[in-house]
Amino acid sequence: MRLDKYLKVSRLIKRRTVANEACDNGRISVNGRVVKASYDVKVGDKLEIALGTRTVAVEVLQVAETVRKDDAAAMYKEV
């Protein structure tokens, strides 16, 4: 799954266009590397998302095309 879509489905970022812009501006890194929105997310990847003054670090536990709102938090684990 594309990184921008994963961020939206997991509800780490509210909209896919915002996720795409964050990737384009170099605010998201995977396993220590800044990546583009087209990066293919895999289970075990470590994401770092810099939004505003805070940085969120998460590990990907699950990749799914659609997820209910209640189950979205199960797709990742905060590090």
C-alpha positions in Angstrom: 0.0 0.0 0.0 1.2 3.5 -0.8 2.5 5.5 2.2 0.0 8.4 1.7 -2.9 5.9 1.6 -1.6 4.1 4.7 -1.4 7.3 6.7 -5.0 8.1 5.8 -6.4 4.6 6.4 -4.7 4.3 9.8 -5.9 7.8 10.6 -2.4 9.1 11.5 -3.2 11.9 9.1 -6.8 13.0 8.4 -6.7 13.4 4.6 -4.7 11.8 1.9 -3.9 15.1 0.2 -2.4 16.3 3.5 -0.4 13.1 3.8 0.8 13.5 0.2 2.0 17.1 0.9 3.7 16.0 4.1 5.7 13.4 2.1 6.5 15.9 -0.6 7.9 18.4 2.0 10.1 15.7 3.6 8.3 15.5 6.9 7.9 11.7 6.8 10.7 9.2 7.0 10.6 5.4 6.9 13.4 3.4 8.6 15.5 6.6 8.9 15.1 7.6 5.2 12.9 10.4 3.9 10.6 8.9 1.3 8.0 9.9 -1.2 4.2 9.2 -1.0 4.5 6.3 -3.4 6.7 4.3 -1.0 5.3 0.8 -0.5 4.6 0.3 3.2 5.3 -3.1 4.7 4.7 -4.6 8.1 7.6 -3.8 10.4 8.4 -0.4 8.9 9.2 2.4 11.4 7.6 5.7 10.4 8.5 9.1 11.8 6.0 11.9 11.1 7.0 15.5 11.9 3.9 17.6 12.2 4.3 21.1 13.6 6.4 20.9 16.7 5.9 17.3 17.6 7.2 14.1 16.0 5.3 10.9 16.1 7.2 7.6 15.8 5.2 4.5 15.0 5.8 0.9 13.9 3.5 -0.7 11.2 1.7 -3.7 12.6 -0.8 -4.3 9.9 -1.6 -3.1 6.3 -5.2 -3.2 5.2 -7.1 -1.4 2.4 -10.1 -0.5 4.6 -10.4 -0.4 8.3 -13.2 0.7 10.7 -12.5 3.8 12.8 -12.4 1.7 16.0 -9.8 -0.7 14.5 -7.5 1.9 12.9 -5.3 2.2 16.0 -4.5 -1.5 15.7 -2.6 -0.9 12.5 0.4 0.7 14.3 2.2 0.9 17.6 3.7 4.1 19.0 7.3 3.8 19.7 
